[in-house]
Amino acid sequence: YDPYHDRILMTTGNGTFLPSRFMWGDTVFSLQPDGSGSAGAPLDSYTPTNFQFLDDSDADLGSTAPAILPPAAGKYPYLAIQGGKDGILRLLNLDQLSGQNGTGHTGGEVFTMSVPMGGGIFSQPAVWVNPADHSAWVFVINSNGSAGLQLTVNASGEASLTPKWTSSGGTSALIANGVVFIARSGVISAFSAVTGSLLWSDNRIGSIHWESPIVANGRLYITDQSGNLTAYSLP
């Protein structure tokens, strides 16, 4: 949900991109909170220029959803990050997803980069604001590794992501109290959000397929393929 524009965001996977026929493969689009759009089309949309290649090679965007960043300085105060199986991170302008005043256009990303650890993105990024300096961070995980990236805005107002650290991989990241929790088969680990240094790990969990940690009522929970639910106290 995009609270700045009162819209919901969705991302589609493999499929035909043909807006004239209401086909929106490999597209990020926005709708009203009640699910309605405009004359059968979304309110806004973004589609990579290489959408056909993504569809043909099963490298679509749809295995992960947009993650909304906090308001930033510069030309694009409202941004979202979108990953993809192609291993590319894209910053999108929530004011105009394609930057071209309407739906059905291709391209228009504010910024793109390959994930530092390589490989496709199948997990959901986590977003965090560092209370020490109010900087915005994104944590992206895949089977190859994890990366902490800081949102930066240059003197011209252009936004980008700067890699700050990389570490071991896993499923979707969770951040709580300035700590990034990552699970993979046989181990759950905690890393400093700012430095990526290992703070804690436990190897008593079972195999992990797509299970990811959650936090509720001051506890960290993780399920595994053995049917176990393990709970930990937060640091």
C-alpha positions as CSV (number, residue, x, y, z in Angstrom):
1,Y,0.0,0.0,0.0
2,D,1.3,3.4,-1.0
3,P,0.1,5.8,1.7
4,Y,1.4,8.9,-0.1
5,H,-0.9,8.4,-3.1
6,D,-3.6,6.2,-1.4
7,R,-3.0,3.4,-3.9
8,I,-2.1,-0.3,-3.9
9,L,0.8,-1.5,-5.9
10,M,1.1,-4.9,-7.6
11,T,3.7,-6.7,-9.8
12,T,2.8,-9.3,-12.5
13,G,5.0,-12.2,-13.7
14,N,5.4,-13.9,-17.0
15,G,2.7,-12.9,-19.5
16,T,1.9,-10.9,-22.5
17,F,2.4,-7.1,-22.4
18,L,-0.3,-5.6,-24.6
19,P,-2.1,-2.7,-22.9
20,S,-4.5,-2.2,-25.8
21,R,-5.8,-5.7,-25.0
22,F,-5.7,-5.2,-21.2
23,M,-2.7,-7.5,-20.9
24,W,-0.1,-6.4,-18.3
25,G,2.7,-9.0,-18.1
26,D,5.9,-8.0,-16.4
27,T,4.4,-4.8,-15.1
28,V,4.3,-2.8,-11.9
29,F,0.9,-1.0,-11.6
30,S,-1.2,0.9,-9.2
31,L,-4.9,0.7,-8.3
32,Q,-7.4,2.4,-6.0
33,P,-7.6,0.7,-2.6
34,D,-10.9,-0.9,-3.7
35,G,-9.1,-2.5,-6.6
36,S,-10.5,-0.2,-9.3
37,G,-8.5,1.5,-12.0
38,S,-9.4,3.8,-14.8
39,A,-11.5,2.7,-17.8
40,G,-10.3,-0.9,-17.4
41,A,-6.6,0.1,-17.1
42,P,-4.5,0.7,-14.0
43,L,-4.1,4.2,-12.6
44,D,-0.3,4.1,-13.4
45,S,2.1,1.5,-14.7
46,Y,5.8,0.7,-15.2
47,T,7.1,-2.0,-17.6
48,P,10.8,-2.6,-18.4
49,T,11.8,-2.0,-22.0
50,N,13.0,-5.6,-22.3
51,F,9.7,-7.1,-21.2
52,Q,9.6,-9.6,-24.0
53,F,13.1,-11.0,-23.1
54,L,12.0,-11.3,-19.4
55,D,8.9,-13.2,-20.5
56,D,10.8,-15.5,-22.9
57,S,13.5,-16.3,-20.4
58,D,11.4,-16.7,-17.3
59,A,13.2,-13.7,-15.7
60,D,10.1,-11.8,-14.8
61,L,9.5,-9.3,-12.0
62,G,6.6,-11.1,-10.4
63,S,8.4,-13.2,-7.8
64,T,8.8,-10.1,-5.6
65,A,6.6,-7.1,-4.9
66,P,7.5,-3.4,-4.7
67,A,8.9,-2.1,-1.4
68,I,8.0,1.5,-0.6
69,L,10.8,3.7,0.7
70,P,10.3,6.6,3.1
71,P,10.0,10.1,1.6
72,A,13.4,11.4,0.3
73,A,15.0,14.6,-0.7
74,G,15.7,15.4,-4.4
75,K,13.8,15.1,-7.6
76,Y,11.8,12.0,-6.6
77,P,10.5,12.2,-3.0
78,Y,8.4,9.1,-3.3
79,L,10.2,6.0,-4.4
80,A,9.7,2.2,-4.5
81,I,12.2,-0.5,-5.2
82,Q,11.3,-3.4,-7.5
83,G,13.5,-6.5,-8.0
84,G,13.3,-9.3,-10.5
85,K,14.5,-12.7,-11.4
86,D,16.9,-11.0,-13.7
87,G,18.9,-9.8,-10.7
88,I,18.1,-6.1,-11.3
89,L,17.0,-3.6,-8.7
90,R,14.9,-0.7,-10.0
91,L,14.0,2.5,-8.3
92,L,10.5,3.7,-9.4
93,N,9.0,7.1,-9.0
94,L,5.6,6.7,-7.3
95,D,4.4,10.0,-8.6
96,Q,4.8,8.6,-12.2
97,L,5.9,5.0,-12.4
98,S,7.2,5.3,-16.0
99,G,7.9,9.0,-15.8
100,Q,5.7,9.4,-18.9
101,N,2.4,10.6,-17.7
102,G,0.2,7.6,-18.1
103,T,-0.1,3.8,-18.4
104,G,1.2,1.5,-21.1
105,H,4.6,3.1,-21.5
106,T,7.9,1.2,-21.1
107,G,11.1,2.2,-19.3
108,G,11.4,5.3,-17.1
109,E,13.2,3.8,-14.1
110,V,14.8,6.4,-11.8
111,F,17.8,4.1,-11.2
112,T,18.9,0.5,-11.9
113,M,21.6,-1.8,-10.6
114,S,22.5,-5.4,-10.4
115,V,22.3,-6.9,-7.0
116,P,25.9,-7.0,-5.5
117,M,25.8,-10.7,-4.8
118,G,24.4,-11.7,-8.2
119,G,21.6,-14.1,-9.0
120,G,17.8,-13.6,-9.3
121,I,15.6,-12.0,-6.7
122,F,12.8,-14.1,-5.4
123,S,12.4,-12.6,-1.9
124,Q,10.9,-9.4,-0.6
125,P,13.2,-6.5,0.2
126,A,13.1,-5.0,3.7
127,V,13.2,-1.2,4.2
128,W,14.5,0.6,7.3
129,V,15.2,4.1,8.4
130,N,18.4,4.5,10.5
131,P,17.3,6.6,13.6
132,A,20.8,7.9,14.0
133,D,20.9,9.9,10.8
134,H,17.4,9.3,9.2
135,S,19.0,7.6,6.2
136,A,16.9,5.0,4.3
137,W,18.2,1.5,3.8
138,V,17.1,-1.5,1.7
139,F,18.0,-5.1,2.5
140,V,17.9,-7.6,-0.4
141,I,18.4,-11.3,0.0
142,N,18.7,-14.3,-2.3
143,S,20.4,-17.7,-2.3
144,N,23.7,-16.2,-3.2
145,G,23.9,-13.7,-0.4
146,S,22.4,-10.6,1.3
147,A,23.1,-6.9,0.7
148,G,22.6,-3.8,2.7
149,L,22.1,-0.7,0.5
150,Q,21.7,2.9,1.4
151,L,19.5,5.3,-0.5
152,T,21.6,8.3,-1.5
153,V,20.6,11.5,-3.3
154,N,23.3,13.5,-5.1
155,A,23.6,17.3,-5.5
156,S,21.5,17.2,-8.7
157,G,18.7,15.5,-6.8
158,E,19.2,12.1,-8.5
159,A,18.5,9.0,-6.3
160,S,20.6,5.8,-6.2
161,L,21.4,2.9,-4.1
162,T,24.9,2.5,-2.6
163,P,26.0,-1.0,-1.4
164,K,27.3,-0.9,2.1
165,W,27.8,-4.6,2.9
166,T,27.1,-8.1,1.8
167,S,26.8,-11.4,3.7
168,S,25.2,-14.8,3.6
169,G,22.0,-15.5,1.8
170,G,18.6,-16.8,2.7
171,T,14.9,-16.0,2.3
172,S,13.1,-12.6,2.8
173,A,14.8,-10.4,5.4
174,L,13.2,-9.1,8.5
175,I,14.5,-6.0,10.4
176,A,13.7,-5.2,14.0
177,N,15.5,-2.9,16.5
178,G,18.2,-2.2,13.9
179,V,19.0,-5.9,13.4
180,V,18.5,-7.8,10.2
181,F,17.3,-11.4,10.6
182,I,17.9,-13.9,7.8
183,A,17.0,-17.6,7.7
184,R,18.4,-20.3,5.5
185,S,18.4,-24.1,5.9
186,G,19.7,-25.0,9.3
187,V,20.5,-21.6,10.6
188,I,18.9,-18.2,11.5
189,S,21.3,-15.3,11.8
190,A,21.2,-11.7,13.0
191,F,23.3,-8.9,11.4
192,S,23.9,-5.3,12.2
193,A,21.8,-3.2,9.8
194,V,24.5,-0.6,9.3
195,T,27.7,-2.7,9.2
196,G,26.5,-6.2,8.3
197,S,28.5,-7.7,11.1
198,L,27.2,-11.0,12.5
199,L,25.6,-10.4,15.9
200,W,24.1,-13.9,16.6
201,S,23.1,-17.1,15.0
202,D,21.4,-20.4,15.9
203,N,21.7,-23.7,14.1
204,R,18.9,-25.6,15.7
205,I,16.2,-24.9,13.1
206,G,15.4,-27.3,10.3
207,S,15.5,-27.0,6.5
208,I,14.1,-23.8,5.0
209,H,12.4,-23.6,1.6
210,W,10.7,-20.2,1.5
211,E,9.9,-19.7,5.2
212,S,10.9,-16.3,6.5
213,P,11.2,-14.9,10.1
214,I,8.5,-12.7,11.6
215,V,8.3,-10.6,14.8
216,A,5.3,-10.4,17.0
217,N,4.8,-9.3,20.6
218,G,8.6,-8.9,21.2
219,R,9.5,-12.4,19.9
220,L,11.2,-13.6,16.8
221,Y,9.5,-16.6,15.1
222,I,10.6,-19.0,12.3
223,T,9.0,-22.1,10.9
224,D,10.9,-24.8,9.1
225,Q,10.3,-27.8,6.8
226,S,10.2,-30.2,9.8
227,G,7.0,-28.6,11.0
228,N,8.7,-26.8,13.9
229,L,7.9,-23.3,15.1
230,T,10.9,-21.8,17.0
231,A,10.7,-18.6,19.0
232,Y,13.5,-16.3,20.3
233,S,13.7,-13.2,22.5
234,L,14.6,-10.1,20.6
235,P,18.0,-8.6,21.5
